[in-house]
């Protein structure tokens, strides 16, 4: 299992993703994904790992994969914006169904498998490529 | 206008928004030749051309579209800024005139009737990408859900905005969605769900199209206005800004930046024009979904934050109301032919300020504001004033 694209997250020993952010000491601000410079001071930033738990800021459920009629099989998916304690708002797929989510609920990061042409998306070495998502926390 | 000279809109033209297969050359030629005829000028008077066009693989470039008007050697530049493409083409034409680089400039926006996003082409969405954009309906769905939580906005209010824009489009011969009967809130809510709480009738209408504006200096504009017996339409503000950081800034996957981008861009435009929101007679916005129009009513300073719902439900943003929004149907019902949309706003506002908007005319319209968002993102705010 490998991240779909390097530089965004790593997979920790517990199997969960940890997001890479940039921290600006001068502004005391975190950014995701990583930036070249601080967006506010234009000064240097440092790489830091973010918390894997946060609070749901907003959500939606996408029924269609584009404007207008959909031509392919499509089952819909949830999308949310999750506020992490570092002050970062992450937009990501959220697991669950319409009715499962509420603004302010605790959320936890999880792995999301990727598919292509009906099978797992793999790289040249055969590694399954994954991305991150969030789901309602177990105690939510 | 601000630190620059003056610039006037002296001609506008539009090809109706359509999904009927039509070549981009035809769309561009119809819009451009109508605008030149409206200005009563030949193409040989045009000093520069700005083509707003998002090239689709296999189709000709925007620059080549200018050949249809003749080979005069005029400088032609293709510009692109997502949904704001037509707006930035217009802004470049305005800047060329206002800075004295041209006496007459043409801004020509066009969108193909086939390509990505249409039924016969692969969807650009849904492919795995860490920095990829979410479906617009999804991002604005999250705006809509959050506002329902914070302000208590109802889905009926979102549907009322969409129904209003559908009904405005019934009066616009260039609109994509021209319903035979008045559209109701119930119809909008009953249409296909797209991204909660949005339905298909709340979403920007897809389609190709073309729109063009001819911009000129004061001397040329006065001559044309006198010749045509109509008022001058001056561009009194043209602002374009990109994002500034706000707490909770979403860097990856968001289509447009925070709503505050419209507030700061509008503030700069008002300052440039020496006007305020209380001076406006009509407004066009990037209403890809009703939540946007609702939010922009507030961000443009028409009312305090959290109070736009009351304006909408009182009918104040409809034709006949205090401050009509999206008088031509907006993105929702006029349609959103990407490269042309910003210039369709110029077409509509110019006709309104001249008193030539027919059944959708805003009585006594003197000042109109045009706002567009472009993914990435940028906000464009321009103000036109009848002289």
Interface residues (C-beta under 8 A of the other chain):
Chain A: X4 X5 X8 X29 X31 X32 X33 X35 X39 X40 X57 X58 X59 X60 X61 X62 X63 X64 X65 X66 X67 X68 X69 X71 X72 X74 X79 X80 X81 X83 X87 X89 X90 X91 X92 X98 X103 X114 X116 X121 X129 X131
Chain B: X117 X118 X119 X123 X124 X125 X126 X128 X129 X130 X131 X134 X135 X136 X137 X138 X139 X141 X142 X143 X144 X145 X146 X149 X192 X193 X194 X195 X196 X200 X203 X204 X206 X245 X247 X248 X249 X250 X251 X252 X253 X254
